[in-house]
Amino acid sequence: MNAQIVIDENIRHGKPIIKGTRLTVEEVLGALAGGMTYEEIADEYGITRDGIQAAIGYVASWLQGEEV
């Protein structure tokens, strides 16, 4: 698993989040799907480009059937 993505049952009901935040991978992908740029997401949610890429990588691994 990417070290920037964590799952904690006590945060956001155990959804995968960006480490050090309460921002879910789902929210990051939704923002991208909605047309926001990396820069807009970083400014809006206070995460880094690496955090955004970690969220994308997490989902890509999950879709490939890898254990994440």
DRENKOLLUM-524847 format. One record per residue: residue number from 1; chain; x negated, y, z of N, C-alpha, C, O, CB in turn. Coordinates in nm, 4 decimals, always signed. Glycine has a CB too. Layout:
// residues N
+-----+-------+----------+----------+----------+----------+----------+----------+----------+----------+----------+----------+----------+----------+----------+----------+----------+
:   n : chain :      npx :      npy :      npz :     capx :     capy :     capz :      cpx :      cpy :      cpz :      opx :      opy :      opz :     cbpx :     cbpy :     cbpz :
+-----+-------+----------+----------+----------+----------+----------+----------+----------+----------+----------+----------+----------+----------+----------+----------+----------+
: NUM :     A :        X :        Y :        Z :        X :        Y :        Z :        X :        Y :        Z :        X :        Y :        Z :        X :        Y :        Z :
...
+-----+-------+----------+----------+----------+----------+----------+----------+----------+----------+----------+----------+----------+----------+----------+----------+----------+
This chain:
// residues 68
+-----+-------+----------+----------+----------+----------+----------+----------+----------+----------+----------+----------+----------+----------+----------+----------+----------+
:   n : chain :      npx :      npy :      npz :     capx :     capy :     capz :      cpx :      cpy :      cpz :      opx :      opy :      opz :     cbpx :     cbpy :     cbpz :
+-----+-------+----------+----------+----------+----------+----------+----------+----------+----------+----------+----------+----------+----------+----------+----------+----------+
:   1 :     A :  -0.0845 :  -0.1184 :  +0.0000 :  +0.0000 :  +0.0000 :  +0.0000 :  -0.0884 :  +0.1238 :  +0.0000 :  -0.1965 :  +0.1247 :  +0.0589 :  +0.0958 :  +0.0003 :  +0.1220 :
:   2 :     A :  -0.0417 :  +0.2260 :  -0.0656 :  -0.1129 :  +0.3526 :  -0.0647 :  -0.1103 :  +0.4095 :  +0.0764 :  -0.0054 :  +0.4129 :  +0.1408 :  -0.0508 :  +0.4523 :  -0.1661 :
:   3 :     A :  -0.2240 :  +0.4531 :  +0.1234 :  -0.2349 :  +0.5039 :  +0.2604 :  -0.1516 :  +0.6303 :  +0.2830 :  -0.1248 :  +0.6666 :  +0.3975 :  -0.3802 :  +0.5324 :  +0.2934 :
:   4 :     A :  -0.1108 :  +0.6971 :  +0.1759 :  -0.0317 :  +0.8195 :  +0.1906 :  +0.1172 :  +0.7918 :  +0.2053 :  +0.1941 :  +0.8822 :  +0.2381 :  -0.0544 :  +0.9101 :  +0.0721 :
:   5 :     A :  +0.1584 :  +0.6686 :  +0.1815 :  +0.2988 :  +0.6315 :  +0.1942 :  +0.3139 :  +0.5429 :  +0.3177 :  +0.2452 :  +0.4416 :  +0.3310 :  +0.3502 :  +0.5585 :  +0.0653 :
:   6 :     A :  +0.4030 :  +0.5811 :  +0.4066 :  +0.4234 :  +0.5035 :  +0.5291 :  +0.5716 :  +0.4730 :  +0.5470 :  +0.6590 :  +0.5439 :  +0.4971 :  +0.3685 :  +0.5798 :  +0.6524 :
:   7 :     A :  +0.5964 :  +0.3649 :  +0.6199 :  +0.7329 :  +0.3274 :  +0.6556 :  +0.7366 :  +0.3153 :  +0.8067 :  +0.6619 :  +0.2378 :  +0.8664 :  +0.7779 :  +0.1934 :  +0.5854 :
:   8 :     A :  +0.8241 :  +0.3925 :  +0.8669 :  +0.8411 :  +0.3918 :  +1.0112 :  +0.9909 :  +0.3881 :  +1.0376 :  +1.0633 :  +0.4801 :  +0.9996 :  +0.7728 :  +0.5170 :  +1.0791 :
:   9 :     A :  +1.0370 :  +0.2832 :  +1.1018 :  +1.1800 :  +0.2670 :  +1.1278 :  +1.2401 :  +0.3851 :  +1.2045 :  +1.3614 :  +0.4060 :  +1.2007 :  +1.2036 :  +0.1391 :  +1.2051 :
:  10 :     A :  +1.1564 :  +0.4619 :  +1.2739 :  +1.2041 :  +0.5751 :  +1.3526 :  +1.2101 :  +0.7055 :  +1.2742 :  +1.2555 :  +0.8074 :  +1.3262 :  +1.1165 :  +0.5934 :  +1.4721 :
:  11 :     A :  +1.1644 :  +0.7026 :  +1.1497 :  +1.1660 :  +0.8230 :  +1.0655 :  +1.2461 :  +0.7939 :  +0.9400 :  +1.2144 :  +0.7012 :  +0.8654 :  +1.0212 :  +0.8689 :  +1.0291 :
:  12 :     A :  +1.3483 :  +0.8718 :  +0.9169 :  +1.4325 :  +0.8633 :  +0.7968 :  +1.4856 :  +0.7226 :  +0.7728 :  +1.4960 :  +0.6778 :  +0.6586 :  +1.3543 :  +0.9091 :  +0.6751 :
:  13 :     A :  +1.5190 :  +0.6534 :  +0.8815 :  +1.5798 :  +0.5200 :  +0.8757 :  +1.4919 :  +0.4176 :  +0.8056 :  +1.5424 :  +0.3235 :  +0.7443 :  +1.7129 :  +0.5274 :  +0.8058 :
:  14 :     A :  +1.3604 :  +0.4358 :  +0.8145 :  +1.2671 :  +0.3382 :  +0.7586 :  +1.2421 :  +0.3504 :  +0.6096 :  +1.1822 :  +0.2613 :  +0.5493 :  +1.3162 :  +0.2032 :  +0.7866 :
:  15 :     A :  +1.2872 :  +0.4593 :  +0.5494 :  +1.2566 :  +0.4810 :  +0.4071 :  +1.1097 :  +0.5174 :  +0.3933 :  +1.0527 :  +0.5775 :  +0.4844 :  +1.3472 :  +0.5930 :  +0.3458 :
:  16 :     A :  +1.0470 :  +0.4823 :  +0.2815 :  +0.9073 :  +0.5217 :  +0.2611 :  +0.8962 :  +0.6744 :  +0.2516 :  +0.9722 :  +0.7397 :  +0.1802 :  +0.8498 :  +0.4552 :  +0.1330 :
:  17 :     A :  +0.7998 :  +0.7285 :  +0.3254 :  +0.7797 :  +0.8736 :  +0.3286 :  +0.6341 :  +0.9080 :  +0.2989 :  +0.5461 :  +0.8221 :  +0.3050 :  +0.8213 :  +0.9312 :  +0.4657 :
:  18 :     A :  +0.6104 :  +1.0343 :  +0.2669 :  +0.4755 :  +1.0862 :  +0.2520 :  +0.4189 :  +1.1027 :  +0.3932 :  +0.4803 :  +1.1681 :  +0.4776 :  +0.4736 :  +1.2227 :  +0.1713 :
:  19 :     A :  +0.3036 :  +1.0442 :  +0.4185 :  +0.2422 :  +1.0468 :  +0.5511 :  +0.2314 :  +1.1901 :  +0.6033 :  +0.1920 :  +1.2815 :  +0.5308 :  +0.1033 :  +0.9811 :  +0.5471 :
:  20 :     A :  +0.2668 :  +1.2073 :  +0.7295 :  +0.2584 :  +1.3384 :  +0.7935 :  +0.3775 :  +1.4279 :  +0.7662 :  +0.3790 :  +1.5437 :  +0.8081 :  +0.1350 :  +1.4076 :  +0.7491 :
:  21 :     A :  +0.4782 :  +1.3755 :  +0.6958 :  +0.5986 :  +1.4529 :  +0.6649 :  +0.7213 :  +1.3680 :  +0.6942 :  +0.7104 :  +1.2534 :  +0.7377 :  +0.5985 :  +1.5002 :  +0.5167 :
:  22 :     A :  +0.8367 :  +1.4253 :  +0.6699 :  +0.9622 :  +1.3505 :  +0.6728 :  +1.0192 :  +1.3417 :  +0.5316 :  +1.1359 :  +1.3072 :  +0.5135 :  +1.0644 :  +1.4169 :  +0.7692 :
:  23 :     A :  +0.9373 :  +1.3727 :  +0.4324 :  +0.9786 :  +1.3735 :  +0.2930 :  +0.9713 :  +1.2325 :  +0.2355 :  +0.8658 :  +1.1692 :  +0.2368 :  +0.8912 :  +1.4699 :  +0.2112 :
:  24 :     A :  +1.0843 :  +1.1843 :  +0.1850 :  +1.0877 :  +1.0481 :  +0.1319 :  +1.0369 :  +1.0420 :  -0.0124 :  +1.0393 :  +1.1400 :  -0.0869 :  +1.2297 :  +0.9927 :  +0.1393 :
:  25 :     A :  +0.9915 :  +0.9232 :  -0.0474 :  +0.9511 :  +0.8964 :  -0.1861 :  +1.0698 :  +0.9248 :  -0.2780 :  +1.0534 :  +0.9814 :  -0.3861 :  +0.9013 :  +0.7484 :  -0.2032 :
:  26 :     A :  +1.1876 :  +0.8855 :  -0.2347 :  +1.3092 :  +0.9083 :  -0.3117 :  +1.3306 :  +1.0568 :  -0.3414 :  +1.3686 :  +1.0930 :  -0.4527 :  +1.4293 :  +0.8525 :  -0.2370 :
:  27 :     A :  +1.3066 :  +1.1417 :  -0.2433 :  +1.3238 :  +1.2862 :  -0.2630 :  +1.2228 :  +1.3414 :  -0.3621 :  +1.2557 :  +1.4270 :  -0.4442 :  +1.3111 :  +1.3599 :  -0.1299 :
:  28 :     A :  +1.0999 :  +1.2923 :  -0.3542 :  +0.9971 :  +1.3370 :  -0.4488 :  +1.0363 :  +1.2984 :  -0.5914 :  +1.0287 :  +1.3804 :  -0.6829 :  +0.8591 :  +1.2764 :  -0.4125 :
:  29 :     A :  +1.0779 :  +1.1735 :  -0.6095 :  +1.1174 :  +1.1292 :  -0.7436 :  +1.2406 :  +1.2037 :  -0.7929 :  +1.2512 :  +1.2356 :  -0.9113 :  +1.1441 :  +0.9788 :  -0.7442 :
:  30 :     A :  +1.3332 :  +1.2313 :  -0.7028 :  +1.4520 :  +1.3083 :  -0.7405 :  +1.4160 :  +1.4480 :  -0.7870 :  +1.4742 :  +1.4997 :  -0.8823 :  +1.5488 :  +1.3165 :  -0.6240 :
:  31 :     A :  +1.3201 :  +1.5087 :  -0.7194 :  +1.2753 :  +1.6421 :  -0.7600 :  +1.2108 :  +1.6385 :  -0.8981 :  +1.2353 :  +1.7259 :  -0.9812 :  +1.1765 :  +1.6989 :  -0.6573 :
:  32 :     A :  +1.1285 :  +1.5371 :  -0.9217 :  +1.0665 :  +1.5228 :  -1.0537 :  +1.1725 :  +1.4988 :  -1.1608 :  +1.1691 :  +1.5598 :  -1.2677 :  +0.9643 :  +1.4075 :  -1.0532 :
:  33 :     A :  +1.2664 :  +1.4093 :  -1.1310 :  +1.3730 :  +1.3791 :  -1.2271 :  +1.4592 :  +1.5023 :  -1.2544 :  +1.5136 :  +1.5183 :  -1.3637 :  +1.4606 :  +1.2641 :  -1.1752 :
:  34 :     A :  +1.4709 :  +1.5882 :  -1.1546 :  +1.5487 :  +1.7106 :  -1.1699 :  +1.4763 :  +1.8197 :  -1.2469 :  +1.5327 :  +1.9260 :  -1.2729 :  +1.5867 :  +1.7624 :  -1.0358 :
:  35 :     A :  +1.3514 :  +1.7934 :  -1.2832 :  +1.2783 :  +1.8887 :  -1.3656 :  +1.1774 :  +1.9748 :  -1.2928 :  +1.1138 :  +2.0604 :  -1.3543 :  +1.3732 :  +1.9756 :  -1.4324 :
:  36 :     A :  +1.1612 :  +1.9540 :  -1.1624 :  +1.0622 :  +2.0334 :  -1.0895 :  +0.9214 :  +1.9909 :  -1.1304 :  +0.8965 :  +1.8736 :  -1.1580 :  +1.0811 :  +2.0180 :  -0.9363 :
:  37 :     A :  +0.8307 :  +2.0865 :  -1.1339 :  +0.6909 :  +2.0568 :  -1.1628 :  +0.6208 :  +2.0139 :  -1.0344 :  +0.6733 :  +2.0324 :  -0.9246 :  +0.6198 :  +2.1795 :  -1.2258 :
:  38 :     A :  +0.5014 :  +1.9565 :  -1.0495 :  +0.4213 :  +1.9199 :  -0.9326 :  +0.4017 :  +2.0431 :  -0.8436 :  +0.4138 :  +2.0346 :  -0.7214 :  +0.2835 :  +1.8608 :  -0.9758 :
:  39 :     A :  +0.3720 :  +2.1556 :  -0.9051 :  +0.3456 :  +2.2779 :  -0.8289 :  +0.4698 :  +2.3235 :  -0.7520 :  +0.4600 :  +2.3647 :  -0.6364 :  +0.2980 :  +2.3896 :  -0.9227 :
:  40 :     A :  +0.5851 :  +2.3159 :  -0.8158 :  +0.7092 :  +2.3551 :  -0.7490 :  +0.7390 :  +2.2624 :  -0.6306 :  +0.7810 :  +2.3086 :  -0.5245 :  +0.8268 :  +2.3533 :  -0.8488 :
:  41 :     A :  +0.7172 :  +2.1325 :  -0.6488 :  +0.7408 :  +2.0374 :  -0.5406 :  +0.6439 :  +2.0638 :  -0.4258 :  +0.6835 :  +2.0645 :  -0.3092 :  +0.7265 :  +1.8923 :  -0.5912 :
:  42 :     A :  +0.5178 :  +2.0852 :  -0.4590 :  +0.4168 :  +2.1123 :  -0.3564 :  +0.4538 :  +2.2376 :  -0.2770 :  +0.4437 :  +2.2381 :  -0.1543 :  +0.2771 :  +2.1287 :  -0.4206 :
:  43 :     A :  +0.4961 :  +2.3428 :  -0.3453 :  +0.5342 :  +2.4668 :  -0.2787 :  +0.6610 :  +2.4492 :  -0.1952 :  +0.6681 :  +2.4971 :  -0.0820 :  +0.5544 :  +2.5774 :  -0.3814 :
:  44 :     A :  +0.7599 :  +2.3814 :  -0.2503 :  +0.8889 :  +2.3644 :  -0.1841 :  +0.8809 :  +2.2759 :  -0.0600 :  +0.9434 :  +2.3046 :  +0.0422 :  +0.9883 :  +2.3061 :  -0.2810 :
:  45 :     A :  +0.8031 :  +2.1680 :  -0.0701 :  +0.8022 :  +2.0680 :  +0.0360 :  +0.6724 :  +2.0619 :  +0.1167 :  +0.6628 :  +1.9869 :  +0.2138 :  +0.8286 :  +1.9345 :  -0.0228 :
:  46 :     A :  +0.5741 :  +2.1399 :  +0.0768 :  +0.4496 :  +2.1443 :  +0.1527 :  +0.3667 :  +2.0180 :  +0.1443 :  +0.3008 :  +1.9806 :  +0.2413 :  +0.4793 :  +2.1725 :  +0.2941 :
:  47 :     A :  +0.3690 :  +1.9518 :  +0.0298 :  +0.2864 :  +1.8325 :  +0.0099 :  +0.1851 :  +1.8604 :  -0.0999 :  +0.1942 :  +1.9608 :  -0.1705 :  +0.3737 :  +1.7086 :  -0.0257 :
:  48 :     A :  +0.0900 :  +1.7718 :  -0.1134 :  -0.0144 :  +1.7893 :  -0.2145 :  +0.0197 :  +1.7131 :  -0.3415 :  +0.1095 :  +1.6289 :  -0.3439 :  -0.1499 :  +1.7431 :  -0.1604 :
:  49 :     A :  -0.0539 :  +1.7447 :  -0.4460 :  -0.0416 :  +1.6716 :  -0.5716 :  -0.0693 :  +1.5231 :  -0.5479 :  -0.0035 :  +1.4372 :  -0.6066 :  -0.1384 :  +1.7289 :  -0.6782 :
:  50 :     A :  -0.1665 :  +1.4932 :  -0.4621 :  -0.1979 :  +1.3537 :  -0.4301 :  -0.0774 :  +1.2843 :  -0.3659 :  -0.0518 :  +1.1671 :  -0.3935 :  -0.3200 :  +1.3462 :  -0.3360 :
:  51 :     A :  -0.0050 :  +1.3545 :  -0.2823 :  +0.1150 :  +1.2983 :  -0.2208 :  +0.2210 :  +1.2650 :  -0.3242 :  +0.2869 :  +1.1613 :  -0.3158 :  +0.1717 :  +1.3947 :  -0.1185 :
:  52 :     A :  +0.2371 :  +1.3528 :  -0.4212 :  +0.3343 :  +1.3304 :  -0.5287 :  +0.2927 :  +1.2085 :  -0.6106 :  +0.3751 :  +1.1225 :  -0.6416 :  +0.3463 :  +1.4560 :  -0.6200 :
:  53 :     A :  +0.1661 :  +1.2020 :  -0.6448 :  +0.1168 :  +1.0888 :  -0.7223 :  +0.1259 :  +0.9586 :  -0.6430 :  +0.1498 :  +0.8525 :  -0.7009 :  -0.0273 :  +1.1135 :  -0.7658 :
:  54 :     A :  +0.1073 :  +0.9656 :  -0.5120 :  +0.1209 :  +0.8468 :  -0.4278 :  +0.2650 :  +0.7956 :  -0.4318 :  +0.2881 :  +0.6748 :  -0.4363 :  +0.0785 :  +0.8780 :  -0.2820 :
:  55 :     A :  +0.3616 :  +0.8875 :  -0.4302 :  +0.5024 :  +0.8480 :  -0.4370 :  +0.5315 :  +0.7778 :  -0.5696 :  +0.5998 :  +0.6754 :  -0.5722 :  +0.5944 :  +0.9713 :  -0.4200 :
:  56 :     A :  +0.4806 :  +0.8320 :  -0.6779 :  +0.5003 :  +0.7711 :  -0.8095 :  +0.4343 :  +0.6334 :  -0.8141 :  +0.4928 :  +0.5370 :  -0.8634 :  +0.4434 :  +0.8620 :  -0.9209 :
:  57 :     A :  +0.3136 :  +0.6257 :  -0.7630 :  +0.2412 :  +0.4990 :  -0.7606 :  +0.3113 :  +0.3943 :  -0.6761 :  +0.3131 :  +0.2766 :  -0.7121 :  +0.1013 :  +0.5204 :  -0.7090 :
:  58 :     A :  +0.3685 :  +0.4354 :  -0.5650 :  +0.4410 :  +0.3446 :  -0.4772 :  +0.5569 :  +0.2798 :  -0.5529 :  +0.5750 :  +0.1581 :  -0.5478 :  +0.4927 :  +0.4194 :  -0.3525 :
:  59 :     A :  +0.6342 :  +0.3608 :  -0.6220 :  +0.7495 :  +0.3090 :  -0.6957 :  +0.7044 :  +0.2232 :  -0.8134 :  +0.7658 :  +0.1205 :  -0.8425 :  +0.8382 :  +0.4243 :  -0.7451 :
:  60 :     A :  +0.5986 :  +0.2644 :  -0.8806 :  +0.5475 :  +0.1846 :  -0.9923 :  +0.5055 :  +0.0465 :  -0.9442 :  +0.5348 :  -0.0530 :  -1.0105 :  +0.4290 :  +0.2557 :  -1.0602 :
:  61 :     A :  +0.4382 :  +0.0384 :  -0.8315 :  +0.3976 :  -0.0903 :  -0.7749 :  +0.5183 :  -0.1738 :  -0.7361 :  +0.5207 :  -0.2946 :  -0.7598 :  +0.3077 :  -0.0694 :  -0.6534 :
:  62 :     A :  +0.6185 :  -0.1101 :  -0.6765 :  +0.7388 :  -0.1794 :  -0.6367 :  +0.8103 :  -0.2376 :  -0.7582 :  +0.8579 :  -0.3510 :  -0.7542 :  +0.8311 :  -0.0856 :  -0.5605 :
:  63 :     A :  +0.8176 :  -0.1601 :  -0.8658 :  +0.8832 :  -0.2069 :  -0.9874 :  +0.8085 :  -0.3223 :  -1.0526 :  +0.8694 :  -0.4068 :  -1.1181 :  +0.8969 :  -0.0933 :  -1.0856 :
:  64 :     A :  +0.6786 :  -0.3261 :  -1.0352 :  +0.5970 :  -0.4342 :  -1.0910 :  +0.6044 :  -0.5597 :  -1.0044 :  +0.5487 :  -0.6636 :  -1.0398 :  +0.4512 :  -0.3890 :  -1.1053 :
:  65 :     A :  +0.6728 :  -0.5495 :  -0.8919 :  +0.6894 :  -0.6640 :  -0.8058 :  +0.5748 :  -0.6899 :  -0.7117 :  +0.5672 :  -0.7971 :  -0.6516 :  +0.7110 :  -0.7817 :  -0.8868 :
:  66 :     A :  +0.4840 :  -0.5928 :  -0.6972 :  +0.3741 :  -0.6080 :  -0.6040 :  +0.4245 :  -0.5862 :  -0.4631 :  +0.5224 :  -0.5148 :  -0.4412 :  +0.2601 :  -0.5107 :  -0.6368 :
:  67 :     A :  +0.3575 :  -0.6475 :  -0.3683 :  +0.3913 :  -0.6230 :  -0.2290 :  +0.3411 :  -0.4852 :  -0.1910 :  +0.2219 :  -0.4567 :  -0.2030 :  +0.3312 :  -0.7317 :  -0.1362 :
:  68 :     A :  +0.4318 :  -0.3988 :  -0.1450 :  +0.3925 :  -0.2636 :  -0.1061 :  +0.4263 :  -0.2384 :  +0.0379 :  +0.4006 :  -0.1295 :  +0.0892 :  +0.4598 :  -0.1597 :  -0.1942 :
+-----+-------+----------+----------+----------+----------+----------+----------+----------+----------+----------+----------+----------+----------+----------+----------+----------+
